[in-house]
Amino acid sequence: MDSLVVTVTGLGMINSVGVGAPATLAAVRAGINQYSDSPIERASGEPYKMASIPNECLPALNSDDPDSKLRLHNNALYRRMLQLGKVALTEACEAAGVEQMIPVFLAVPEQRSGRPYPALEPIIKDLFQEIDFPLDLLTSRVFPLGRAGGMNALSEAIELLFTTPLESIIVGGIDSFLDVMLLSALDAEQRLLSIETAGGFAPGEGAAFIVLKKTDQARVIISTPGVTEESGHLYSEEVCLGNGLSGAVENAVTNAKERIANTPIQTVLCSMNGEAHNGKEWGTSMVRNSEALSDDLMIEHPAECYGDLGAATASTLMGLAALGLEKRCYQGPLIVWSASDREQRGAVVISLNKES
């Protein structure tokens, strides 16, 4: 190859269908659905339908040790996010054989339904105290942008790789909807899947990290993503015209032109979660970007298996895409897109190197 590209050297995931990236891909490809009645109930007595991770799959935190000098975490949701992150980030670092200081660009939940942010900058330091790998706290960043936050993290990460001597960086996301007040607020908006709301979504939880490397030799190539904003988002009074997602897809395809030439996109992995507005936005984007899409386009929305992963969505989809292309489960070029509840929209093309 004549120029540098960005590839994936390590993956880590946890969600309701699998602990580990290979297990998650296998479950998604098999269409395994992990929606179930949670122990949390609505005022009506109907249990919330969720896609939760069994507590047995979550590790103890170093700060749980009574002799530890680390800060103890009394907020149950925040503590659970740290446990999810510990599993996925450890797997990714082990897979990549991380030995030198490496920064992490982390997507976390946006502010939702009038609730406070579940996590901001301090989560990076707290997460790093749980990991036995040399992570660069100073360069690391948090993106509290929700479902599409991983795309913003990826965009900033790739720019850093191409404008500095840095060779590797980690992009990831963590989220959980396992919070009574949050579920109640979303239920009041009639957004959650229930007997009365068939068009709602099943709240999930998870974490995913991908280790990116700048190289001149790669099998799987991640191009520069398209990152935009939608003024007519879910909590806006403006009408959604689909300009944000359409623009993100168009920009992502343009950024990947050199790698995919005139080959149309064959596969889509997306953040659609069962809510109608997601389908409408994507429908508009398909029409506006029809020339870039194959007539036999395959569209995958894994939330039907593991629920809505919130801020862990984009990194999970990118990891599934990279691993799926490597294992020939998906046909490329492939595009991943994700849309947050608020403005953020993002898309990225992932493809196999033609020379490999």
Number of C-alpha atoms within 10 A of each C-alpha: 12 6 7 13 23 23 26 23 20 23 32 30 33 29 30 23 24 20 21 18 24 17 15 25 23 16 19 21 16 10 14 15 17 23 20 13 14 14 10 17 15 12 8 6 8 14 15 23 23 26 29 24 22 9 9 7 15 17 13 14 19 18 17 13 11 9 8 10 10 14 11 15 15 8 9 11 18 17 19 22 24 25 22 28 31 25 24 26 31 19 23 24 25 15 15 18 13 18 11 11 13 21 21 27 24 30 36 31 27 26 16 16 16 8 11 11 12 18 21 16 14 9 20 21 14 19 19 19 17 20 17 11 18 14 23 16 14 11 12 19 20 21 23 24 25 29 32 35 34 35 33 25 27 31 20 16 22 22 11 15 18 14 8 8 9 13 14 25 25 26 30 36 38 34 31 26 23 21 12 13 12 16 20 18 16 17 17 11 11 16 19 25 19 17 10 9 13 13 17 20 24 28 26 26 27 35 32 37 35 31 26 25 23 19 15 12 17 21 16 22 23 27 24 25 30 28 26 23 19 25 19 17 22 16 12 13 9 11 11 16 16 22 18 25 29 26 22 26 29 19 21 24 30 18 17 21 14 10 20 21 10 10 13 19 25 19 23 23 22 23 28 23 24 21 17 12 16 20 14 14 19 19 13 16 21 16 11 16 14 13 12 17 21 14 11 10 14 15 14 18 17 27 24 21 24 30 30 27 32 32 32 33 35 37 33 30 26 32 26 27 29 25 20 19 20 15 10 11 14 21 19 21 25 29 26 26 29 29 32 25 21 21 20 25 29 31 33 29 31 29 25 22 18 12 8 9
